Amino acid sequence: MSETILVCDDEELIRWSLAEQLRGDGYNVVEAENGKQCLEQVASAAPSLVFLDLKMPELDGMSVLRALRDQDNDLPVIVITAHGGVESAIEATKLGATAYLPKPFDLREASLAARRALDESRLRREVYYLRTRTAAGYGEIVGESAAMRRLYDTLRRLEQIDTPTVLIQGESGTGKDLVARAIHSRGPRRNRPFMEIDCTALPEPLMESELFGHERGAFTDAKATKRGLFEAASGGILFLDEIGELPVGMQSKLLRALENRKFRRVGGVADIPLDAAIIAATNRDLRAEVKAARFREDLYFRLNVVPIQVPSLRDRREDIPALVHYFLDRFNRAFGRDITGVSGRAMERLVSWRWPGNVRELRNVVERTVILLDHPVIDVGDLPSELRGEGGGATGAGCPFILPDEGVDLEQVDRGLTEQALHRTGGNQSAAARLLGISRYALRYRMEKFDLK
């Protein structure tokens, strides 16, 4: 700790004892024996916190508090009061004192009061900074790390370029959909439609109808002609989420439409111009999928005209405090809560956690904590159990499994846990994915990989 604490008390023994306790806690401590010296030390030493006795010669504690407030100084002050001085403590609180300690006090209690006051002061400064500075990020995307600035540079170039295809790649939960919407909202097609489809959501026959539309009578239930998403997005953007999950048959049809810039409805004979830009997103490594013959190489090259890689949260940990405060503010408004911030220790855990679910996981943690919290500041004990272990999981602490000396076959463990989750949930994929802490798409990838369908 590098904070400086000023201890002001005219009783030398109290001043010395408190100063020694705080030095033992790692703080830099300066001392003053009266109110006049206190104001001089505030001006010269710029402390982060003051312990202030109310009863002192030359200038009492109340006068010091008034002087600090007249200077518009938001320096946190913990007042020290004599036994029975509750009324004085209340008056001091009205003048801006952060807390009070009645004499005689336990030195450990003073240490806790100091840490609490410094944490709250730090949080106030962070919130003020985050709320008053120019919004950092791009659209709804939050972050100022080097990795995110590179992403913003690419997005700004696309503001003036009407590119026909963009491929967004990144782990599940990194915000690929936000990137796609940002491209639309700031690009040349911003005043035209933005349509999206999840490529995992529909079987191949229905997927073809959704994308291309169908003519009346094209199949049994086709009682009327239907426009597909390619037509609905005409002039705008069609966002194909999880393109890596697209069946091989649909990959061929999509490639043909992109190559020819025209398509036909299912059961139709007339060519319809394709006037929509295509943004595709995936959490898979499409190069590896091409090598494994699960994704067409020619479609990959057609989509990969403008490649965008969205960084994982592990690669931009410096953005985590801004994201936490962003979600905190959002969920405070959504649930009518008034959570003021996060303690320094809790923020350290949040920053050091490995975040396998990326920003989506962080958002869920903040949302759950805001809903359940019954006090104003989020501390370590309020975080989910997996985040409470020292090191936040970065070195394996807090992991419920112990690696045997002989090692393990990680593929076998992965398969076994996936099978157990599916068995326990009776094959319910959403519930199984929640048990494993992964997305439904990641679960489906494992089911296909291990032939568990």
N, C-alpha and C positions, 0 to 999 in steps of 0.2 A: 504494500500500500504506500502511496506517495502523498496522501492528503496530510495537510497540516492542521492540527487542532490547537486552539488557544484555550488554556485553562486559567480562569480569572477568579481568584478567591483570596480574601485577606488572611485566612487561616493557613499558615505555612504547611502544617501537617497534612491538611486535606489537599492542598494544592500539590504537594510533593507526591502523596499517595496516588492521586488520580493521574498525575503526569506519568508516573512510573508504570501504572497499569496500562495506559494507552501506548506508551513506548513499547511495552512488552507485546502489544497487539500489532506492532509494526507501523504505528503512526509517527509522524514528526510532530513534536509538541513544543509549543512556546508558552511562557507563563506571564501572568500579570497579577499584581497584588492589590490593585484598586481600579476603579472605573476609568480614571484618566489614562493609566497605562494600557488598559484594555483597548481603548479607542486608538491609541498610538500603535499598538501591535496589529490591530485590524488594518490600519493604513500601511504598515511597513511589511508585515509577514503574509498578508493576504490569506488568512486561514480559510479552510473549508467548513469549519464548525467551531462554535464557541461554547464552552461550559462557563456559565456566568452566575456568580453568587449575587443574590439580590441585596444583601445587607453588607455594605462596604463603606469605608471612609472616603472622603474627598468627592466621589461621584458614585452614587448607588446604582444597583443593577437596572432599576426602572429608568433612570436617566440615560444609562448607556443604550437601553433598548430604544428609547425615544430618539436618541441621536442617530442610531443606525437606520431607523425608519425614516427620519427626516432626510437622510442621505439616499433614500430609495434603495437601501441595501437589502437584498433578499438572503443574506447570510443566515443559515440555520443556527438557532441559539437554543441550548438546553439550560434552563435556569435551575439553580441550586437554592432550595429554600430551607429555612429552619423548620423544626417540628411545629406543626400547627399553622404553617403559613400558606394554607390552601387558598385563601382569598387573594393573597399576593400573587400566587401562581396563576390564578384565573385571570387576574389583571394583566400579568405578563403575557399570557397566551393571547389576550386581546391585542396586545402590542406587537404580536408576531412571533412570540417564542414558540419553538417547535414542540417542546416537551418540558417536563420539570422532574427533578429528583429531590425528594424530601430527605433532609439529614436526620439520622445517619443513613447512608445508603451503602449497598453492597457494591464493591468495585466491579464484579461481574455484571451487575445490572447496568452500571455506567457504560461498560463495554458494549452491551447489547443496544443501549440507547444511542450510543455514538454510531454504531453500524447502521441502525435503522434510520437515523436522521440523515446520514450521508447517502444511503440508498435512495431515500425519498427525494433528497435534493438533486441527486443525479438524474432520477426519473423525471423530475419537473423540467430540468434543463433539456433532456432528450425530447420530451413531448413538445416543449416550446420550439426547439429547433426543427423537429419534424413537421410541425403544423405551420410554421411561419416561413420556412424556406420555400423557394420555388420548387414545385413538384418535381421530384426526381423520377426518372424512368421514361416510359414511352407509352402513352395511352394508359391502359390499366395495368401495364407491366411495371413492377417496382424493382429498383436496384440500380446501383451506380458502380458496381465492380467493373474491373477491366474486361471480364468476359461479357458482361451485359452491354458495356459501351461498344464493343465490337459488333454485337447483335444490332444495337440501335443504328450504327453506321450503315449496316446493310439495309435495314428497314427504311432509313431516310433516302437511300438511293432509289428504292422502289417507289417512293412517293411520286416520282416523275416518270417512271418507266412502266408501260403497260405490258408486263411480261406474261406470256401465255401460260406458263407453268412454274410453280414453286414447290420444292420439296423440303418439308420441315421434319427434321429428325431430332430425337431426344428421348430420354427415359420417360417412363410413365409418371405423370404428375408434375412435369416441368413447366407446363403452361403453353403447349404447342397450339392449343385452340385460341389462346389470347394473342399469340403472334399472328395467327391467320386473320383474326378479326382486326388487329391493328393494321395489317397490310390493306385490308378492305377499307377501313374507316379513314385512312389517310392517303390512299392511292387514287389513281385516275378513275376507278370504278366506284368510288365511295357513294355516289348517288344512285347506284343501281343495286339489284338484289344481292344478298349474301345467303346462299343456301348451303346446308351441310347435311352429311349423312355419315353414320357410323358403319363402316364396312364389315363390322362383326355382327351387326344387328339383324341381318336378313339372310335367308338362304339364297343361293344363286338365282333361281327363277324369279323370285320377288325382287332381288337386287337389280336385275336387268330391267324389269318393269319400272322400278323406282327411278333409275337413271335415265332410261331412254323413253319411257312412256309406252303405251300400247294402244292398238286400234281396237275398236269394238269387235267382239267375236274372236279376238286373237287366241283366247283360251276360255275355258269353261266359265269362269267368273267375270270375264271382261264384258260387262253389260253396257259399257259406254267407253268412248275414246278418252284416254287419260294422257295429259301432258306429263312428261318426266322432269326430273330436276335439271337436266341439260337445257330444256326449254324454259323452265321457270327461272333459271339463273341467267337467261340471255342478257348480254350486256354487262352482267355482274360477275360474281365469283361463285364457283362451286367448290366447297371444302370437303374433301374426301378424307375423313379421319380414320386412322388405323388402316392405311392402304396396304400394309404388309399382310393383312388378314384376308385380302381379296382372293377369292377362288381363282385358280389358274384359267378356267374358262372365261371368267369375267375379265381377267387381265387382257386376254386377246381382244375382246370386244372393245374394251376401253382404249387399248393401244390403237386399234383401227380408227376409232372416232377422233383421237388426238392427232393421228397422222394425217387423216383426210380432212379434218375440221368439219366433219359432217357425220350424221348418224341417221338411223331409221328407228321408228317406233317398233316394238314387238308386233309382228303381224302386218307391218306396213311395207309399202313399196316405194314411197317418196323419200328422197334425201332431204334432211333438215339441216341447215347450217348450224355449226357449233360456234356460238358467239359468247361463250363463257370462258373466263380464265379459270384454270384449275390449280388449286392449292391442295397438295396431298401431305399427310402427316403420318408418321409411324414411330413406334418405340423400338422397332426391330432394326437390326443392322442389315440393310437391304443388300449390301455387297455379299455378306455371308449367306443371305437367303438366295441370291443369284447363284452362288457357288453350289449351294445345296439343291439347286433346281426347283426351289419353291416359289421363286419370283422370276418373271421374264426379264432377261437382260435388256432387251430392246425397250421394254416399258420403263425400266429403271432409268436408262439414259434419256428417254423422252421426258420423264418427270423431273429429272435432276438438272434442269436448265439453270435454275437459281437455287443452289443448295443452302439451307439455313440449319445450323446446329444449335439447338437450345441447350445451354449448359445445365448440368445437374446442380442441385443446391450444395453439394459437397465441394463443387468447384467455384462457388461464390459465397463462401461463408460470411464474408463481410457485409453481405446484403441481408443477413438474417435479422439483425435488430430492426432495420427499417420495415421488413416484412411483418415482423411480430407486431410492431406498433400500428401498421396499416390494418392488419386483421383485428387487432384489439379495438381500434376505433370503429371498424366496420361492425363487429359483433356487439359492441357496447350499444350502438344505435339500433341494431336489429332486435336485441333482447331487452332494451331499456335498462341496461346495467351501467355502472359507473366505476369500472375497474381502472385505476389510475396508471398502472404500469407493471413492470417486472423487476424484481430485485436483481442486483448485480450477480449474485450466485446462480439464480435461475437462468439469467441470460447466458451465463457461461455454459451451462448445461445445454441450452438450446443451440448455441453456436457450435459446440463440440460434438453433438449427436450426428450419427452417420446419415440420417434422413433417407432411407431406402425409398420412401414414397414421395420424396422431393417436396415441392411447395404445397402440393395437395395434402400431404401428411402434416406439414407444419400448420396449415390452415385448420385442419381437423383438430389438432392438439389445442390450438388457441381457442377455437370455438367451444370445445368440450370444457376447457378450463373456465372460460367466461361464464358458461351456463351453470357450472357447479360451485363456483367460488363464493364464499360468504364473507370475504374481507377485501379491502381495496387493492392490495398489491400481491401479484403472483409470486410465490416463493418456490423453492425447490420441492418442498413437500406437496405442493399443489399440482406438480407435473405428473404425467403418467409414470407408472412404476419403472418402465424400461428406460426412462430418461434420468432416473434418480441416481443410478450408479456412478461412482467417480469416473471421470473420463468420458462420460456420455456415450459409451459404446465404441469410441474410436479405437480402443485397444482391446476390446472384447470384454471389458468390465460390464457387469449387469446382464451378460448373456446367460440364459437359463440352462445352457448345455455346456458340458465340459468335454474338451477335445481329448480323446484317449491318447496314451503315449504312442501307440502304434499307428495313430492317424486314422482317417476315415476315407471312404469313397464318397466324395461330396455329391456326385451324381446320384448315387444310391440313396443318400440321405434325402436329397431333394425329391426324388421319386417317392420314397417311403412316406414323407410328410404330406406330399400331395395326395397320395392314396388314402392316408388316414383322414385327412380333412374331408375328402369326398365321401368316404364311408361314414364318418361321423354325422355329416349333414344330409345323408341320404341322396347324394348326388346333386344337391343344390349348389350351383356354381358360385352364386353371389355370397352365400353363407360360408362356403369353403374358402373363398378368396379372403373374406374378412378374418377367418381363423388364422390364415397364413400371413396376413398383413400385406397382401399384394392386390393389384387390380384384377378385375374379372378377365381382362385381356391377357394379363400375365399368366393367370391360371390356365386359360385355354391354350396358351403357348406350351405350358408344361404338359397338359393333357395330350396334346398332339405329339410333343417331343417324346413322351414316354408311352405313347400308344395306350392311353387310359380311357379313350372314348368308348 
